[in-house]
Amino acid sequence: MSRRRKRRRKAFILVLIEFILAVLIVAAILGVGAYFLCPIKELKVEGTDLYTSDEIKDYILDDEYSGNAIYVYVKNKLFPKGDAEFIDSFDVRLTGMNSITIHCNEKKILGYILQEDGKYIYFNYSGVIVEISETFVDRGYMKVEGVECEKPEIGSTLSIGEEQIGYLTSLIKILNKNDLMPNVVSYDENGRIVLSYDTYNIALGSSVYLEEKIDRALRILPQLDGLSGTLHLENYSSSSTDIVFEKDSE
């Protein structure tokens, strides 16, 4: 290697070292400035009422440096937390030099199954288990009866069979579309479904003619106002359109 190349190489290394040192010095100055100029003076929590603001604050601001807004923002961008019950993720937003907002993204829940051991299995619109907890969340979620999950795991699909999962998800979409979501969905040993509302039930039976059954139910329900009993649609077909409403006994 010629002397000229050696000198160029040494010059390049010196420039590189000076550049790195300059970056480190600037970063150190910015870090010290952020530490002293950006203490958290205002903190907001939004997106959930399942936890108090103090509980969320203690969960996110979990180390000795968490009194600094910049630190908390950067830390939660690099190492986001998302393992709290019923919370899918947290968005930490820097809303000022001295203020942050923590937005809680709750897990999307459609309904739940109460197990014999007292635990609640919460699932989403796809029949996937999103939470297993001893805590009951009173949000008006749909309850499913007649289903037992032997070894439930978060992320797994309800163990009611692929055909019944398809039935349930199709049914949910139709009911949700027509604003007819029930309080309880009950399965029997043959997979037939009964929908329970405040004063009446709808016995759907199997998934055959599902859309037609719901369509007929929507037409009939206004006539049942003030009555209690069961609307039987389990035997409905294109050739048998007779529908019976069985009133509850006094």
PyRosetta script that sets phi, psi and omega in degrees:
from pyrosetta import init, pose_from_sequence

init()
pose = pose_from_sequence("MSRRRKRRRKAFILVLIEFILAVLIVAAILGVGAYFLCPIKELKVEGTDLYTSDEIKDYILDDEYSGNAIYVYVKNKLFPKGDAEFIDSFDVRLTGMNSITIHCNEKKILGYILQEDGKYIYFNYSGVIVEISETFVDRGYMKVEGVECEKPEIGSTLSIGEEQIGYLTSLIKILNKNDLMPNVVSYDENGRIVLSYDTYNIALGSSVYLEEKIDRALRILPQLDGLSGTLHLENYSSSSTDIVFEKDSE")
pose.set_psi(1, 131.0)
pose.set_omega(1, -178.6)
pose.set_phi(2, -71.1)
pose.set_psi(2, 160.4)
pose.set_omega(2, 179.1)
pose.set_phi(3, -62.2)
pose.set_psi(3, -35.1)
pose.set_omega(3, -179.5)
pose.set_phi(4, -63.4)
pose.set_psi(4, -42.4)
pose.set_omega(4, 178.5)
pose.set_phi(5, -65.1)
pose.set_psi(5, -38.9)
pose.set_omega(5, 179.0)
pose.set_phi(6, -62.7)
pose.set_psi(6, -43.1)
pose.set_omega(6, 179.8)
pose.set_phi(7, -64.2)
pose.set_psi(7, -40.8)
pose.set_omega(7, 177.9)
pose.set_phi(8, -62.2)
pose.set_psi(8, -41.8)
pose.set_omega(8, -179.1)
pose.set_phi(9, -64.7)
pose.set_psi(9, -43.3)
pose.set_omega(9, 178.7)
pose.set_phi(10, -63.9)
pose.set_psi(10, -39.8)
pose.set_omega(10, 179.3)
pose.set_phi(11, -63.9)
pose.set_psi(11, -41.1)
pose.set_omega(11, 179.3)
pose.set_phi(12, -64.0)
pose.set_psi(12, -42.7)
pose.set_omega(12, 179.6)
pose.set_phi(13, -63.5)
pose.set_psi(13, -41.9)
pose.set_omega(13, 178.9)
pose.set_phi(14, -63.0)
pose.set_psi(14, -42.9)
pose.set_omega(14, 178.1)
pose.set_phi(15, -63.0)
pose.set_psi(15, -41.9)
pose.set_omega(15, -179.9)
pose.set_phi(16, -63.5)
pose.set_psi(16, -42.7)
pose.set_omega(16, 179.2)
pose.set_phi(17, -63.8)
pose.set_psi(17, -43.3)
pose.set_omega(17, 179.6)
pose.set_phi(18, -63.0)
pose.set_psi(18, -39.7)
pose.set_omega(18, 179.2)
pose.set_phi(19, -64.3)
pose.set_psi(19, -45.5)
pose.set_omega(19, 179.9)
pose.set_phi(20, -62.3)
pose.set_psi(20, -43.5)
pose.set_omega(20, 178.3)
pose.set_phi(21, -61.9)
pose.set_psi(21, -40.6)
pose.set_omega(21, 179.2)
pose.set_phi(22, -63.0)
pose.set_psi(22, -43.1)
pose.set_omega(22, 178.3)
pose.set_phi(23, -62.4)
pose.set_psi(23, -43.0)
pose.set_omega(23, -179.9)
pose.set_phi(24, -64.8)
pose.set_psi(24, -40.3)
pose.set_omega(24, 179.7)
pose.set_phi(25, -65.2)
pose.set_psi(25, -44.7)
pose.set_omega(25, 178.7)
pose.set_phi(26, -62.7)
pose.set_psi(26, -42.3)
pose.set_omega(26, 179.4)
pose.set_phi(27, -63.2)
pose.set_psi(27, -40.3)
pose.set_omega(27, 179.4)
pose.set_phi(28, -65.0)
pose.set_psi(28, -42.1)
pose.set_omega(28, 178.8)
pose.set_phi(29, -63.0)
pose.set_psi(29, -45.2)
pose.set_omega(29, 178.9)
pose.set_phi(30, -63.2)
pose.set_psi(30, -39.4)
pose.set_omega(30, -179.7)
pose.set_phi(31, -64.8)
pose.set_psi(31, -44.6)
pose.set_omega(31, 178.6)
pose.set_phi(32, -64.7)
pose.set_psi(32, -40.9)
pose.set_omega(32, 178.4)
pose.set_phi(33, -62.7)
pose.set_psi(33, -43.5)
pose.set_omega(33, 179.2)
pose.set_phi(34, -63.9)
pose.set_psi(34, -37.4)
pose.set_omega(34, -178.4)
pose.set_phi(35, -63.7)
pose.set_psi(35, -42.7)
pose.set_omega(35, -176.2)
pose.set_phi(36, -87.7)
pose.set_psi(36, -25.9)
pose.set_omega(36, -174.8)
pose.set_phi(37, -97.9)
pose.set_psi(37, -12.6)
pose.set_omega(37, -173.6)
pose.set_phi(38, -122.6)
pose.set_psi(38, 45.2)
pose.set_omega(38, 173.0)
pose.set_phi(39, -68.6)
pose.set_psi(39, 146.7)
pose.set_omega(39, -179.2)
pose.set_phi(40, -72.9)
pose.set_psi(40, 120.2)
pose.set_omega(40, 177.1)
pose.set_phi(41, -112.6)
pose.set_psi(41, -20.5)
pose.set_omega(41, 179.8)
pose.set_phi(42, -139.8)
pose.set_psi(42, 129.9)
pose.set_omega(42, -179.8)
pose.set_phi(43, -136.8)
pose.set_psi(43, 126.5)
pose.set_omega(43, 178.5)
pose.set_phi(44, -116.8)
pose.set_psi(44, 145.1)
pose.set_omega(44, 175.8)
pose.set_phi(45, -121.8)
pose.set_psi(45, 130.6)
pose.set_omega(45, -179.5)
pose.set_phi(46, -141.6)
pose.set_psi(46, 162.5)
pose.set_omega(46, 174.5)
pose.set_phi(47, 99.4)
pose.set_psi(47, -4.5)
pose.set_omega(47, 179.5)
pose.set_phi(48, -155.8)
pose.set_psi(48, 150.7)
pose.set_omega(48, 170.5)
pose.set_phi(49, -122.8)
pose.set_psi(49, 12.4)
pose.set_omega(49, 179.2)
pose.set_phi(50, -79.6)
pose.set_psi(50, -22.5)
pose.set_omega(50, 178.1)
pose.set_phi(51, -128.3)
pose.set_psi(51, 154.5)
pose.set_omega(51, 174.7)
pose.set_phi(52, -78.6)
pose.set_psi(52, 162.1)
pose.set_omega(52, 178.0)
pose.set_phi(53, -60.8)
pose.set_psi(53, -37.1)
pose.set_omega(53, 179.5)
pose.set_phi(54, -66.1)
pose.set_psi(54, -37.4)
pose.set_omega(54, 179.1)
pose.set_phi(55, -65.2)
pose.set_psi(55, -42.9)
pose.set_omega(55, 178.4)
pose.set_phi(56, -67.2)
pose.set_psi(56, -41.7)
pose.set_omega(56, 179.4)
pose.set_phi(57, -59.2)
pose.set_psi(57, -47.5)
pose.set_omega(57, -178.8)
pose.set_phi(58, -66.2)
pose.set_psi(58, -29.7)
pose.set_omega(58, -179.1)
pose.set_phi(59, -73.4)
pose.set_psi(59, -41.7)
pose.set_omega(59, -177.7)
pose.set_phi(60, -82.6)
pose.set_psi(60, -43.4)
pose.set_omega(60, -179.9)
pose.set_phi(61, -89.6)
pose.set_psi(61, 79.2)
pose.set_omega(61, -166.3)
pose.set_phi(62, -110.6)
pose.set_psi(62, 14.1)
pose.set_omega(62, 175.1)
pose.set_phi(63, -143.5)
pose.set_psi(63, 177.4)
pose.set_omega(63, -171.6)
pose.set_phi(64, -68.8)
pose.set_psi(64, -17.2)
pose.set_omega(64, -178.6)
pose.set_phi(65, -97.4)
pose.set_psi(65, 2.3)
pose.set_omega(65, -173.0)
pose.set_phi(66, -78.2)
pose.set_psi(66, 10.9)
pose.set_omega(66, 173.9)
pose.set_phi(67, -86.4)
pose.set_psi(67, -0.4)
pose.set_omega(67, -177.5)
pose.set_phi(68, -107.2)
pose.set_psi(68, 129.2)
pose.set_omega(68, -174.7)
pose.set_phi(69, -64.3)
pose.set_psi(69, -44.0)
pose.set_omega(69, -178.9)
pose.set_phi(70, -64.2)
pose.set_psi(70, -43.7)
pose.set_omega(70, -179.2)
pose.set_phi(71, -61.0)
pose.set_psi(71, -46.3)
pose.set_omega(71, -178.5)
pose.set_phi(72, -63.5)
pose.set_psi(72, -41.6)
pose.set_omega(72, 179.9)
pose.set_phi(73, -62.8)
pose.set_psi(73, -51.0)
pose.set_omega(73, -177.7)
pose.set_phi(74, -65.0)
pose.set_psi(74, -43.7)
pose.set_omega(74, -178.6)
pose.set_phi(75, -58.9)
pose.set_psi(75, -43.8)
pose.set_omega(75, -176.1)
pose.set_phi(76, -80.7)
pose.set_psi(76, -11.9)
pose.set_omega(76, 169.6)
pose.set_phi(77, -79.1)
pose.set_psi(77, -38.3)
pose.set_omega(77, -178.7)
pose.set_phi(78, -81.9)
pose.set_psi(78, -37.5)
pose.set_omega(78, -177.0)
pose.set_phi(79, -131.4)
pose.set_psi(79, 69.6)
pose.set_omega(79, -177.6)
pose.set_phi(80, -65.1)
pose.set_psi(80, 145.5)
pose.set_omega(80, 178.5)
pose.set_phi(81, -101.2)
pose.set_psi(81, 142.6)
pose.set_omega(81, -179.1)
pose.set_phi(82, -160.2)
pose.set_psi(82, 28.1)
pose.set_omega(82, -176.8)
pose.set_phi(83, -110.1)
pose.set_psi(83, 24.4)
pose.set_omega(83, 177.1)
pose.set_phi(84, -85.9)
pose.set_psi(84, 148.5)
pose.set_omega(84, 179.2)
pose.set_phi(85, -59.8)
pose.set_psi(85, 131.0)
pose.set_omega(85, 175.9)
pose.set_phi(86, 71.0)
pose.set_psi(86, -1.7)
pose.set_omega(86, 178.4)
pose.set_phi(87, -110.7)
pose.set_psi(87, 124.8)
pose.set_omega(87, -179.1)
pose.set_phi(88, -81.5)
pose.set_psi(88, -39.6)
pose.set_omega(88, 179.8)
pose.set_phi(89, -163.1)
pose.set_psi(89, 166.6)
pose.set_omega(89, 177.4)
pose.set_phi(90, -123.0)
pose.set_psi(90, 131.8)
pose.set_omega(90, 173.4)
pose.set_phi(91, -105.3)
pose.set_psi(91, 114.4)
pose.set_omega(91, 178.1)
pose.set_phi(92, -97.3)
pose.set_psi(92, 118.3)
pose.set_omega(92, -176.2)
pose.set_phi(93, -114.3)
pose.set_psi(93, 134.8)
pose.set_omega(93, 176.5)
pose.set_phi(94, -88.4)
pose.set_psi(94, 109.2)
pose.set_omega(94, -175.6)
pose.set_phi(95, -102.9)
pose.set_psi(95, 2.2)
pose.set_omega(95, 178.4)
pose.set_phi(96, 176.3)
pose.set_psi(96, 173.6)
pose.set_omega(96, 179.5)
pose.set_phi(97, -62.2)
pose.set_psi(97, -25.9)
pose.set_omega(97, -176.1)
pose.set_phi(98, -127.0)
pose.set_psi(98, 19.8)
pose.set_omega(98, -177.2)
pose.set_phi(99, -141.7)
pose.set_psi(99, 143.4)
pose.set_omega(99, 175.5)
pose.set_phi(100, -135.7)
pose.set_psi(100, 155.7)
pose.set_omega(100, 175.0)
pose.set_phi(101, -124.3)
pose.set_psi(101, 130.9)
pose.set_omega(101, 178.1)
pose.set_phi(102, -106.0)
pose.set_psi(102, 113.9)
pose.set_omega(102, 178.0)
pose.set_phi(103, -101.0)
pose.set_psi(103, 124.8)
pose.set_omega(103, -178.7)
pose.set_phi(104, -95.9)
pose.set_psi(104, 122.8)
pose.set_omega(104, 177.6)
pose.set_phi(105, -96.9)
pose.set_psi(105, 101.3)
pose.set_omega(105, -177.6)
pose.set_phi(106, -71.1)
pose.set_psi(106, 152.1)
pose.set_omega(106, 176.7)
pose.set_phi(107, -68.7)
pose.set_psi(107, 141.2)
pose.set_omega(107, 179.5)
pose.set_phi(108, -78.4)
pose.set_psi(108, 115.9)
pose.set_omega(108, -175.9)
pose.set_phi(109, -120.9)
pose.set_psi(109, 132.8)
pose.set_omega(109, 175.6)
pose.set_phi(110, -98.4)
pose.set_psi(110, -47.5)
pose.set_omega(110, -175.3)
pose.set_phi(111, -158.3)
pose.set_psi(111, -172.5)
pose.set_omega(111, -176.6)
pose.set_phi(112, -149.5)
pose.set_psi(112, 160.9)
pose.set_omega(112, 175.0)
pose.set_phi(113, -125.0)
pose.set_psi(113, 129.6)
pose.set_omega(113, 176.4)
pose.set_phi(114, -90.7)
pose.set_psi(114, 117.3)
pose.set_omega(114, -178.9)
pose.set_phi(115, -82.3)
pose.set_psi(115, 162.9)
pose.set_omega(115, 178.6)
pose.set_phi(116, -64.2)
pose.set_psi(116, -25.6)
pose.set_omega(116, 179.6)
pose.set_phi(117, -83.3)
pose.set_psi(117, 5.0)
pose.set_omega(117, 176.8)
pose.set_phi(118, 89.3)
pose.set_psi(118, -1.3)
pose.set_omega(118, 179.2)
pose.set_phi(119, -87.6)
pose.set_psi(119, 150.4)
pose.set_omega(119, 179.2)
pose.set_phi(120, -103.9)
pose.set_psi(120, 127.9)
pose.set_omega(120, 177.6)
pose.set_phi(121, -101.4)
pose.set_psi(121, 108.8)
pose.set_omega(121, -178.7)
pose.set_phi(122, -96.5)
pose.set_psi(122, 135.4)
pose.set_omega(122, -177.9)
pose.set_phi(123, -132.1)
pose.set_psi(123, 161.7)
pose.set_omega(123, -178.2)
pose.set_phi(124, -100.6)
pose.set_psi(124, -168.9)
pose.set_omega(124, -175.1)
pose.set_phi(125, -68.6)
pose.set_psi(125, -14.8)
pose.set_omega(125, 178.7)
pose.set_phi(126, -97.1)
pose.set_psi(126, 3.3)
pose.set_omega(126, -178.1)
pose.set_phi(127, 78.9)
pose.set_psi(127, 15.3)
pose.set_omega(127, 179.6)
pose.set_phi(128, -93.0)
pose.set_psi(128, 134.3)
pose.set_omega(128, 180.0)
pose.set_phi(129, -72.6)
pose.set_psi(129, 123.5)
pose.set_omega(129, -178.5)
pose.set_phi(130, -110.3)
pose.set_psi(130, -16.3)
pose.set_omega(130, 179.3)
pose.set_phi(131, -158.4)
pose.set_psi(131, 142.1)
pose.set_omega(131, 173.5)
pose.set_phi(132, -126.2)
pose.set_psi(132, 118.8)
pose.set_omega(132, -171.6)
pose.set_phi(133, -150.7)
pose.set_psi(133, 156.1)
pose.set_omega(133, 171.9)
pose.set_phi(134, -86.3)
pose.set_psi(134, -3.6)
pose.set_omega(134, -178.6)
pose.set_phi(135, -92.7)
pose.set_psi(135, 131.1)
pose.set_omega(135, 175.2)
pose.set_phi(136, -95.7)
pose.set_psi(136, 123.3)
pose.set_omega(136, 179.0)
pose.set_phi(137, -99.7)
pose.set_psi(137, 113.9)
pose.set_omega(137, -176.7)
pose.set_phi(138, -87.0)
pose.set_psi(138, 81.0)
pose.set_omega(138, -179.7)
pose.set_phi(139, -118.0)
pose.set_psi(139, 9.8)
pose.set_omega(139, -176.9)
pose.set_phi(140, 77.7)
pose.set_psi(140, 20.2)
pose.set_omega(140, 177.4)
pose.set_phi(141, -64.6)
pose.set_psi(141, 148.8)
pose.set_omega(141, -179.5)
pose.set_phi(142, -70.4)
pose.set_psi(142, 135.0)
pose.set_omega(142, 178.0)
pose.set_phi(143, -98.1)
pose.set_psi(143, 135.7)
pose.set_omega(143, 177.7)
pose.set_phi(144, -111.4)
pose.set_psi(144, 125.4)
pose.set_omega(144, 179.9)
pose.set_phi(145, -115.3)
pose.set_psi(145, 155.0)
pose.set_omega(145, 178.4)
pose.set_phi(146, 88.1)
pose.set_psi(146, 9.2)
pose.set_omega(146, 179.7)
pose.set_phi(147, -123.1)
pose.set_psi(147, 132.0)
pose.set_omega(147, 178.6)
pose.set_phi(148, -123.5)
pose.set_psi(148, 125.2)
pose.set_omega(148, 177.5)
pose.set_phi(149, -97.9)
pose.set_psi(149, 113.6)
pose.set_omega(149, -175.3)
pose.set_phi(150, -68.0)
pose.set_psi(150, -49.6)
pose.set_omega(150, -179.5)
pose.set_phi(151, -132.3)
pose.set_psi(151, 72.6)
pose.set_omega(151, -176.3)
pose.set_phi(152, -68.6)
pose.set_psi(152, 139.9)
pose.set_omega(152, 176.0)
pose.set_phi(153, -137.9)
pose.set_psi(153, 140.6)
pose.set_omega(153, 177.0)
pose.set_phi(154, -61.4)
pose.set_psi(154, 130.4)
pose.set_omega(154, -178.5)
pose.set_phi(155, 99.0)
pose.set_psi(155, -13.5)
pose.set_omega(155, 178.4)
pose.set_phi(156, -91.8)
pose.set_psi(156, 162.1)
pose.set_omega(156, -179.3)
pose.set_phi(157, -89.3)
pose.set_psi(157, 146.7)
pose.set_omega(157, 178.4)
pose.set_phi(158, -52.0)
pose.set_psi(158, 136.3)
pose.set_omega(158, -175.8)
pose.set_phi(159, -86.0)
pose.set_psi(159, 65.2)
pose.set_omega(159, 178.8)
pose.set_phi(160, -121.9)
pose.set_psi(160, 12.3)
pose.set_omega(160, 178.3)
pose.set_phi(161, 90.2)
pose.set_psi(161, 145.0)
pose.set_omega(161, -177.2)
pose.set_phi(162, -61.2)
pose.set_psi(162, -38.2)
pose.set_omega(162, -179.0)
pose.set_phi(163, -64.7)
pose.set_psi(163, -42.1)
pose.set_omega(163, -179.5)
pose.set_phi(164, -72.2)
pose.set_psi(164, -33.2)
pose.set_omega(164, 175.2)
pose.set_phi(165, -61.7)
pose.set_psi(165, -43.9)
pose.set_omega(165, 177.8)
pose.set_phi(166, -62.5)
pose.set_psi(166, -41.0)
pose.set_omega(166, 177.7)
pose.set_phi(167, -61.5)
pose.set_psi(167, -48.5)
pose.set_omega(167, -176.2)
pose.set_phi(168, -63.6)
pose.set_psi(168, -47.2)
pose.set_omega(168, -178.2)
pose.set_phi(169, -66.9)
pose.set_psi(169, -38.5)
pose.set_omega(169, 176.4)
pose.set_phi(170, -64.2)
pose.set_psi(170, -43.2)
pose.set_omega(170, 179.3)
pose.set_phi(171, -61.7)
pose.set_psi(171, -44.3)
pose.set_omega(171, -178.2)
pose.set_phi(172, -61.3)
pose.set_psi(172, -43.3)
pose.set_omega(172, -179.9)
pose.set_phi(173, -61.5)
pose.set_psi(173, -42.0)
pose.set_omega(173, -178.8)
pose.set_phi(174, -68.7)
pose.set_psi(174, -44.3)
pose.set_omega(174, -179.6)
pose.set_phi(175, -64.4)
pose.set_psi(175, -42.9)
pose.set_omega(175, -179.7)
pose.set_phi(176, -63.8)
pose.set_psi(176, -40.9)
pose.set_omega(176, 179.1)
pose.set_phi(177, -62.0)
pose.set_psi(177, -35.1)
pose.set_omega(177, -176.7)
pose.set_phi(178, -101.1)
pose.set_psi(178, 13.8)
pose.set_omega(178, 177.9)
pose.set_phi(179, 53.8)
pose.set_psi(179, 48.6)
pose.set_omega(179, -176.1)
pose.set_phi(180, -128.3)
pose.set_psi(180, 32.3)
pose.set_omega(180, -177.4)
pose.set_phi(181, -67.5)
pose.set_psi(181, 131.2)
pose.set_omega(181, -177.2)
pose.set_phi(182, -86.9)
pose.set_psi(182, 170.4)
pose.set_omega(182, 173.1)
pose.set_phi(183, -79.1)
pose.set_psi(183, -38.6)
pose.set_omega(183, -176.4)
pose.set_phi(184, -139.0)
pose.set_psi(184, 138.9)
pose.set_omega(184, 169.5)
pose.set_phi(185, -112.6)
pose.set_psi(185, 122.4)
pose.set_omega(185, -177.3)
pose.set_phi(186, -112.2)
pose.set_psi(186, 134.0)
pose.set_omega(186, 174.2)
pose.set_phi(187, -103.8)
pose.set_psi(187, 144.5)
pose.set_omega(187, 169.2)
pose.set_phi(188, -104.0)
pose.set_psi(188, -175.8)
pose.set_omega(188, -175.5)
pose.set_phi(189, -65.4)
pose.set_psi(189, -17.3)
pose.set_omega(189, 179.4)
pose.set_phi(190, -100.3)
pose.set_psi(190, 7.9)
pose.set_omega(190, 178.1)
pose.set_phi(191, 80.0)
pose.set_psi(191, 11.6)
pose.set_omega(191, 178.1)
pose.set_phi(192, -81.9)
pose.set_psi(192, 146.5)
pose.set_omega(192, -170.8)
pose.set_phi(193, -112.4)
pose.set_psi(193, 140.9)
pose.set_omega(193, 171.3)
pose.set_phi(194, -124.1)
pose.set_psi(194, 130.2)
pose.set_omega(194, 177.0)
pose.set_phi(195, -97.7)
pose.set_psi(195, 131.6)
pose.set_omega(195, -178.7)
pose.set_phi(196, -114.6)
pose.set_psi(196, 129.0)
pose.set_omega(196, 176.8)
pose.set_phi(197, -116.9)
pose.set_psi(197, -169.0)
pose.set_omega(197, -174.6)
pose.set_phi(198, -63.1)
pose.set_psi(198, -44.4)
pose.set_omega(198, -174.4)
pose.set_phi(199, -121.8)
pose.set_psi(199, -7.5)
pose.set_omega(199, -177.2)
pose.set_phi(200, -145.5)
pose.set_psi(200, 164.3)
pose.set_omega(200, 175.8)
pose.set_phi(201, -120.7)
pose.set_psi(201, 156.0)
pose.set_omega(201, 173.4)
pose.set_phi(202, -124.2)
pose.set_psi(202, 113.4)
pose.set_omega(202, 178.1)
pose.set_phi(203, -89.2)
pose.set_psi(203, 108.5)
pose.set_omega(203, -176.5)
pose.set_phi(204, -91.7)
pose.set_psi(204, -26.1)
pose.set_omega(204, -176.1)
pose.set_phi(205, 73.0)
pose.set_psi(205, -133.4)
pose.set_omega(205, -178.2)
pose.set_phi(206, -83.6)
pose.set_psi(206, -178.8)
pose.set_omega(206, -177.6)
pose.set_phi(207, -81.7)
pose.set_psi(207, -2.3)
pose.set_omega(207, -179.5)
pose.set_phi(208, -65.7)
pose.set_psi(208, 134.1)
pose.set_omega(208, -179.3)
pose.set_phi(209, 57.2)
pose.set_psi(209, 36.0)
pose.set_omega(209, -175.1)
pose.set_phi(210, -59.1)
pose.set_psi(210, -50.8)
pose.set_omega(210, -178.1)
pose.set_phi(211, -63.2)
pose.set_psi(211, -39.3)
pose.set_omega(211, 178.7)
pose.set_phi(212, -64.9)
pose.set_psi(212, -38.6)
pose.set_omega(212, 178.9)
pose.set_phi(213, -63.3)
pose.set_psi(213, -45.6)
pose.set_omega(213, -180.0)
pose.set_phi(214, -65.0)
pose.set_psi(214, -39.3)
pose.set_omega(214, 178.7)
pose.set_phi(215, -61.2)
pose.set_psi(215, -43.7)
pose.set_omega(215, 178.5)
pose.set_phi(216, -66.5)
pose.set_psi(216, -39.7)
pose.set_omega(216, 179.3)
pose.set_phi(217, -60.8)
pose.set_psi(217, -41.5)
pose.set_omega(217, 179.9)
pose.set_phi(218, -62.0)
pose.set_psi(218, -33.7)
pose.set_omega(218, 179.1)
pose.set_phi(219, -75.2)
pose.set_psi(219, -31.4)
pose.set_omega(219, -174.5)
pose.set_phi(220, -86.9)
pose.set_psi(220, -34.8)
pose.set_omega(220, -172.1)
pose.set_phi(221, -54.0)
pose.set_psi(221, -39.0)
pose.set_omega(221, 178.1)
pose.set_phi(222, -58.4)
pose.set_psi(222, -25.7)
pose.set_omega(222, 179.7)
pose.set_phi(223, -79.4)
pose.set_psi(223, -11.7)
pose.set_omega(223, -176.5)
pose.set_phi(224, -99.3)
pose.set_psi(224, 9.1)
pose.set_omega(224, -178.1)
pose.set_phi(225, -57.7)
pose.set_psi(225, 125.7)
pose.set_omega(225, 179.7)
pose.set_phi(226, 87.7)
pose.set_psi(226, -6.3)
pose.set_omega(226, 179.9)
pose.set_phi(227, -99.7)
pose.set_psi(227, 157.9)
pose.set_omega(227, 176.0)
pose.set_phi(228, -129.8)
pose.set_psi(228, 137.9)
pose.set_omega(228, -178.6)
pose.set_phi(229, 161.4)
pose.set_psi(229, -156.4)
pose.set_omega(229, -176.4)
pose.set_phi(230, -127.9)
pose.set_psi(230, 128.2)
pose.set_omega(230, 175.5)
pose.set_phi(231, -92.0)
pose.set_psi(231, 116.1)
pose.set_omega(231, -174.3)
pose.set_phi(232, -93.6)
pose.set_psi(232, 112.3)
pose.set_omega(232, 177.6)
pose.set_phi(233, -119.6)
pose.set_psi(233, 5.1)
pose.set_omega(233, -174.2)
pose.set_phi(234, -66.0)
pose.set_psi(234, -24.1)
pose.set_omega(234, -178.7)
pose.set_phi(235, -102.7)
pose.set_psi(235, 9.3)
pose.set_omega(235, -178.4)
pose.set_phi(236, -66.9)
pose.set_psi(236, 138.1)
pose.set_omega(236, 175.0)
pose.set_phi(237, -155.6)
pose.set_psi(237, 176.6)
pose.set_omega(237, -179.7)
pose.set_phi(238, -65.9)
pose.set_psi(238, -25.1)
pose.set_omega(238, -179.7)
pose.set_phi(239, -100.4)
pose.set_psi(239, -14.0)
pose.set_omega(239, -179.8)
pose.set_phi(240, -130.4)
pose.set_psi(240, 94.0)
pose.set_omega(240, -174.2)
pose.set_phi(241, -104.1)
pose.set_psi(241, 6.8)
pose.set_omega(241, 178.5)
pose.set_phi(242, -70.6)
pose.set_psi(242, 130.6)
pose.set_omega(242, -178.8)
pose.set_phi(243, -123.3)
pose.set_psi(243, 133.5)
pose.set_omega(243, -176.2)
pose.set_phi(244, -112.8)
pose.set_psi(244, 135.0)
pose.set_omega(244, 171.3)
pose.set_phi(245, -109.1)
pose.set_psi(245, 115.2)
pose.set_omega(245, -177.5)
pose.set_phi(246, -96.5)
pose.set_psi(246, 109.7)
pose.set_omega(246, -179.5)
pose.set_phi(247, -70.7)
pose.set_psi(247, 146.5)
pose.set_omega(247, 174.3)
pose.set_phi(248, -68.7)
pose.set_psi(248, 145.9)
pose.set_omega(248, 176.6)
pose.set_phi(249, -70.5)
pose.set_psi(249, 155.0)
pose.set_omega(249, -178.8)
pose.set_phi(250, -60.4)
pose.dump_pdb("model.pdb")
